[in-house]
């Protein structure tokens, strides 16, 4: 679970963080039926979904960009990453349910950008970077499932592309509390600001 005292200046982490809605986008990773059905920690996926809906509504109210990312594969996983791995992605016996890649009910709203990816990160092989650059987006706020997979992969790539990355920690969870904590404590602070979502506000 997120603990502000893990950082050198916990007071700053809890302070209000103001962002320009014209140049800031919210990206929610894999809040879809098949992923939400997984057991998660340190918080249940249902909590992350509700928190994501709430933050997305705040972004929309300010006219800021909201991006919903889902992961999907062909039935034979021919579009999955082909590299050698000890635990490669492969179709489960019987295939995925037909609604596995459907975004959660009530998550999307008119005007949202929906991105379909075929790997952990949301930038590779998608038009996400193009959409951001044409809209003048410079800051990307991230949340979703799983912290150390889709969220961290997207954060790493976005940081390498030159975006300012913000992690809304209470909008993240993983397959175990340990996996979440390693990412939040040891990886993400080196490439992003890790903040509670209630400290994110808009304005000067």
GIWODA-V819602 format. One line per field, one symbol per residue. phi: phi as a letter, one per 20 degrees, with the letter a starting at -180 (. if undefined). A space follows every 50 residues. Layout:
phi=???
This chain:
phi=.fcgffdgcffffeffdeceffcccecdelecgfeffffcbecfffffff fffffffffffemefdcddcdbcfgelfeegeffbfcffbffgnnegfdg effggneecgnfeddddcafeeefmcefffgfffemfcdcedbpcdgedf ffffffffffeofedcdeffdcbbebfffgffffeddffecbedcfffee cdpe
